[in-house]
Amino acid sequence: MQDLAGKAVLITGASRGIGAAAARVFAEAGSSVLLAARTGKEIEELAGEIRAGGGKAEAVTCDVSSYAQVEAAVNRCRDAFASIDFLVNNAGVIDPIGPLIESDPQEWGKATDINYKGVYNGLRAALPHMKAQGSGVVVNISSGAAHNALEGWSHYCSAKAAAYMLTRAADLEMKGTGVRVVGLSPGTVATYMQKAIKASGINPVSQLDPSVHIDPSWVGRAIAWLCTGDAQEFAGVDVSLREEDIRRRVGLID
């Protein structure tokens, strides 16, 4: 992925799972990586790992539900690496899982602030800089839940559906600027989220055998690929990593 060398990427939710996997892929491809997450210990360790391997990485604590913190992370990326070429809006939560009529309004709201408002905050903070420089790609991590309602996931499904519309609307507004906004729906991934889903026993996803979940590294590679010229035609849409053609183009299967 030579297109990524010398570029700068900000990844939210970078402490583990998909975010950490993406960080490693970008770093290996020669990108400078700013790792953002609510807790600092894991991202500091990952930044150290990347630097020890010869890459460039910095870490910043960031709650994506706060616009001020997201804006600060974007500015940190620009200060550290002189640009922000890619943004990966990955931060997300699955809790609280449960029936809507039993949900805690405050906790339900916190989840949507992260899963939906967090995407807006990233777009709002990064897009002006990308537009000014005439290039950039934003990858919003989406989900099949954006298009299909699931029992016990009212917060998650509705937020992901709203974020999908943000992807479409933002990309529409960026037409002709050299900036793309695209969603990636990875399918089920072997991350900590699956433990909470499994424990809930609610809806068919909780009944899936762990063997069907893909490794986060696959998603990391797909995210990086979407930022290259080879994926230029994907804009304002959700790309599904369940599709064999996409997996083949990413280089995950023959």
C-alpha positions in Angstrom: 0.0 0.0 0.0 2.5 2.6 -1.2 -0.2 5.3 -1.3 0.0 5.4 2.5 3.7 6.1 3.0 4.5 9.5 4.4 0.8 10.2 5.2 -0.7 10.9 8.6 -3.7 9.1 10.1 -5.8 9.6 13.2 -7.5 6.5 14.6 -10.1 6.7 17.3 -10.8 3.7 19.6 -7.2 2.7 18.9 -6.4 1.0 22.2 -7.4 -2.5 21.0 -9.3 -4.6 18.5 -10.0 -3.0 15.1 -8.4 0.3 16.0 -5.1 -1.2 17.2 -5.0 -3.6 14.2 -5.5 -0.7 11.8 -2.7 1.3 13.5 -0.3 -1.5 13.0 -1.2 -1.8 9.3 -0.8 1.9 8.6 2.5 2.1 10.5 3.9 -0.9 8.5 2.8 0.9 5.3 4.8 4.0 6.3 2.1 6.2 7.7 2.5 8.4 10.8 -0.2 7.3 13.3 -2.0 9.3 16.0 -3.7 6.8 18.4 -6.7 8.2 20.3 -8.7 6.4 23.0 -10.4 7.3 26.3 -7.6 5.6 28.4 -4.0 6.3 27.8 -2.0 3.3 29.0 -2.8 0.9 26.1 -2.3 3.5 23.4 0.9 4.7 24.9 2.1 1.1 24.9 1.0 0.6 21.2 2.7 3.9 20.2 5.9 2.6 21.8 5.6 -0.7 20.0 5.2 1.1 16.7 8.2 3.4 17.3 10.3 0.4 18.4 9.6 -1.1 15.0 10.8 2.0 13.2 7.4 3.6 12.7 6.0 7.0 13.8 3.3 7.1 16.4 1.9 9.4 19.1 -0.9 8.8 21.6 -3.6 11.2 22.9 -6.5 10.5 25.3 -9.7 11.4 23.7 -13.4 10.9 24.5 -15.1 11.1 21.0 -18.4 12.3 22.5 -16.6 15.6 23.3 -16.1 17.8 20.3 -13.4 19.8 22.1 -11.3 16.6 22.7 -11.7 15.4 19.1 -10.7 18.8 17.8 -7.7 18.7 20.0 -6.8 15.3 18.7 -7.0 16.5 15.1 -4.8 19.5 15.9 -2.3 17.2 17.7 -2.1 15.1 14.5 -1.5 18.1 12.4 1.1 19.5 14.8 2.9 16.2 15.2 2.9 15.1 11.5 2.1 18.3 9.6 -1.2 17.1 8.1 -4.2 14.8 8.7 -4.6 12.7 5.5 -6.8 10.0 6.9 -9.3 9.7 9.8 -10.7 6.4 11.0 -13.8 6.9 13.1 -13.7 3.6 14.9 -14.6 4.3 18.5 -17.8 2.5 19.5 -19.6 0.7 22.3 -22.2 -2.1 22.4 -23.4 -1.7 25.9 -26.0 -1.3 27.3 -27.6 -4.3 25.6 -31.2 -4.9 26.5 -34.8 -4.1 25.7 -35.5 -0.5 24.9 -38.4 -0.3 27.4 -36.0 -1.4 30.2 -33.1 0.9 29.1 -31.5 3.6 31.3 -32.0 6.9 29.4 -28.6 8.2 30.5 -26.7 5.1 29.5 -28.6 4.9 26.3 -27.6 8.5 25.5 -24.0 7.9 26.4 -23.8 5.1 23.9 -25.4 7.1 21.1 -23.0 10.0 21.9 -20.1 7.8 21.2 -21.5 5.7 18.3 -23.1 8.6 16.4 -22.1 12.0 17.8 -18.5 10.8 17.9 -18.6 10.3 14.1 -20.0 13.8 13.6 -17.3 15.2 15.9 -14.5 13.5 13.9 -16.0 14.7 10.5 -16.5 18.2 11.8 -13.0 18.5 13.1 -11.1 16.9 10.3 -12.9 17.7 7.1 -12.1 21.4 7.0 -8.4 20.6 7.0 -8.7 17.9 4.4 -10.8 20.2 2.2 -8.2 22.9 2.5 -5.4 20.6 1.5 -7.4 19.1 -1.4 -7.2 15.5 -0.3 -8.1 13.1 2.4 -10.1 10.0 3.3 -12.4 9.4 6.2 -13.4 5.8 7.0 -16.3 5.4 9.3 -16.6 2.0 10.9 -20.2 0.9 10.2 -22.1 -2.3 10.8 -24.8 -4.5 9.4 -26.8 -3.1 12.3 -27.0 0.2 10.4 -29.3 -1.6 7.9 -31.0 -4.3 10.0 -32.8 -3.9 13.4 -31.7 -6.3 16.1 -33.4 -7.0 19.4 -31.7 -5.4 22.4 -29.6 -3.1 20.2 -31.9 -0.1 19.8 -29.1 2.3 20.7 -26.5 0.6 18.5 -28.7 0.0 15.4 -30.1 3.6 15.5 -26.7 5.2 16.0 -25.1 3.2 13.2 -27.9 4.0 10.9 -27.5 7.6 11.6 -23.8 7.4 11.2 -24.3 5.8 7.8 -26.4 8.8 6.7 -23.6 11.0 8.0 -21.2 9.1 5.7 -23.5 9.7 2.7 -24.2 13.4 3.6 -20.6 14.3 4.3 -19.3 12.6 1.1 -21.9 14.4 -0.9 -20.7 17.8 0.5 -17.1 16.9 -0.2 -17.7 16.1 -3.9 -15.1 17.8 -6.1 -12.7 18.6 -3.2 -10.5 15.6 -3.4 -11.9 14.2 -0.1 -13.8 10.9 0.3 -15.9 9.7 3.1 -16.7 6.0 3.2 -18.1 3.4 5.6 -16.8 -0.1 6.3 -19.1 -2.8 7.5 -16.7 -5.5 8.7 -19.2 -8.2 9.8 -18.6 -9.9 13.1 -15.1 -9.5 14.4 -13.2 -11.3 17.2 -13.0 -8.3 19.6 -13.9 -7.7 23.2 -17.4 -6.6 22.0 -18.3 -10.2 21.2 -17.8 -11.2 24.8 -20.6 -8.7 25.9 -22.8 -9.8 23.0 -22.3 -13.5 23.8 -23.0 -12.9 27.5 -26.3 -11.1 26.8 -27.9 -14.0 25.0 -30.0 -11.6 23.1 -30.7 -11.8 19.4 -29.1 -14.1 16.8 -25.6 -12.5 16.9 -25.2 -13.7 20.5 -25.7 -17.3 19.3 -22.9 -17.2 16.7 -20.0 -19.6 17.2 -16.8 -17.7 17.9 -15.2 -19.5 14.9 -17.2 -17.3 12.5 -15.8 -14.0 13.7 -13.0 -12.6 11.5 -9.6 -11.5 13.0 -9.3 -7.7 13.6 -6.2 -7.7 11.3 -8.5 -8.3 8.3 -10.5 -5.2 9.2 -7.3 -3.2 9.7 -6.1 -4.1 6.3 -9.4 -3.3 4.7 -9.4 0.2 6.4 -6.0 0.9 5.1 -6.9 -0.3 1.6 -9.9 2.0 1.5 -7.6 4.9 1.9 -5.6 4.0 -1.2 -6.2 5.0 -4.8 -7.3 1.4 -5.6 -10.5 2.1 -3.6 -11.2 5.5 -5.2 -14.6 4.4 -6.5 -15.9 3.8 -3.0 -17.4 7.1 -1.6 -20.5 7.8 0.3 -21.3 4.1 0.7 -20.9 1.3 3.2 -18.4 -1.3 1.9 -19.1 -4.8 3.2 -16.1 -6.9 4.2 -18.5 -9.9 4.0 -18.3 -9.7 0.2 -15.7 -12.0 -1.3 -14.8 -9.5 -4.1 -13.9 -6.9 -1.5 -11.9 -9.5 0.5 -10.1 -10.4 -2.7 -9.3 -6.8 -3.6 -7.9 -6.2 -0.1 -5.7 -9.3 -0.5 -7.3 -11.3 2.3 -8.2 -14.2 0.0 -7.1 -15.5 -3.4 
